[in-house]
């Protein structure tokens, strides 16, 4: 099976997601792009019609940024009025309200040989 938008063949055993705009079968990346669109109808809503034409084009930098932030937000916690991000490798970063971003904890993997 292939994604309706990008024509990428979906790996065996992977699930295609139906577009909330028009029912297109989407690969995970195209589904992320759809959720980032400002007119996305929402988790439980479906809209009959066509998907915005921009979703059939190549991903732009603004979309990439929004998708990256959405992934980060999934691991976000609040500490001391800072937004902190915890990652699967054990590392953590903070974005203080009026300061510079900083690393709170580095990955728990052993250091690289030099």
Buried (B, 14 or more C-beta within 10 A) or exposed (E): EEBBBBEEEBEEEEEBBEBBBBBBBBBBBBBBBBBBBEEBBEEEEEBEEEBBEEBBEEBEEEBEEBBEEEEBEEEEEEEEEBBBBBEEEEBBBBBBEEEEEEEEBEEEEEEEEE
